[in-house]
Each structure stands twice: as C-alpha cells, then as structure tokens.
Amino acid sequence: MSEREGYNGFRNFATWQVSVWLDNSEELLWRFQQIGVSLENSDDLSEWLEAYFEALNPVEGSGDLYSDLMQNMLSQVDWERLAERILDRD
C-alpha cells in the first residue's frame, strides 16, 4: 500500500475523516464544488479548503492541549487529494 492509500484509501486518518464529513453533507460538498469551478485549478481549491477549515478551528490560539491536537490534525490533511476528489465528482 502506498503512502497515499494508508487509511481507507487515503493518506491518513485526518484526510479520511474530512472526506467522510464532506461525503455526508451534500450541501457543503456542492458549495465546495461551485467554489472549485470558479477557481483556476485543484491547487487553488486545495489552498482555499485548508484556509477555510483552519479559519473554522474553534480552539485556534487557545494555547492548550486541544488547540495543539486540532492544529496537528489539520496539518496532516491531504488538502490536494480532497480538492481533486471534489472536482472529480459529477
């Protein structure tokens, strides 16, 4: 198994977890697809997704264990893979 397919077909648990949440929210997925279409390419959508989820981090800057754990998890997400999956959907 390659590094890219380390957890249920994803690079890691963090990427898989975000993907599961997106797959279970048709409205959010549709919204991200529309944003992806308006951007230049999957790299731009990848950067946008990362910024979006980091901005929603409810414990950002709190300087405690939970902030560190959340930041660590977000830093492991393969945003490029998620952007490609979003744009490849019909």
N, C-alpha and C positions, 0 to 999 in steps of 0.2 A: 504494500500500500504506500502510495506517495505521501509526502508531507501535506499536499493539498487535499488529500482524502483521509485525514487522520481521525475524524469523528463523524460518523453517519454521512460520509461523502463530502464533508467539509474539512477545512484545515484544522479546526479545533472546536471545542465546545462553545466558545463565545460566538463564533461565526454561525454555528448551527443554531444556537439559541435565538439570535436576532432573526435568522431566516424563518424559524418556526413562528415567531411572533408576526412577522410580515405575512407569511402564508395564511395566518389565521385572521388577518384584518384586510378584507378586500378593499375597503375604503382607503386605508393607508397605502396599500400596495398600488392601487390605482393612482393615487396622488403622486407617489414617487415615480410611477411610470410617466405621468404627464410632465413632471419636472425633468426627468431624464431625457424625454423627447425634446424639450426646449433647450437643453444644454448641448454642448458640442459633441461629447462622447462619453463613454463609460468612466473614463478617468475623472472628468468633471463631476459626474454623478457620484462617484466614489468619494471625492473630497466633500461634496455637499452633504452626503449621508453622514460622514464622520462628524462634520461640524454640527449637523442637526442633532444627532444623538448626544454629542458632548455638551451641547447647549442645554439639553433637557436633563442633564445629570442633576438630580435633586440634592446630592451631597457634595457637589463640587466646591472646593475651597474650605470645607469644614475642618480640614486638618486632623481627621480622626481615622480610625481603622476602616470605617465604611467608605470614606472618601478614597482611601488608598486601594481598597478592594475593587471599587467601581471603576476607578481610573485604570487599574491593571486589566480588568476585564475588557473595557472599551479599547484599550491599546492592542489587544490580541485579535480583535475582529478583523477579518479579511474584507475590508470595505470594497475592494476591487471585485472580488468574487460576487458579493451581494449586488453590486451595481450591474454586473454582467447578467446575473440571473433576472434582475428586474427588467432590464431592457430586452431580454430574450423571450419574455412572456408575451403571449398574444393578447 
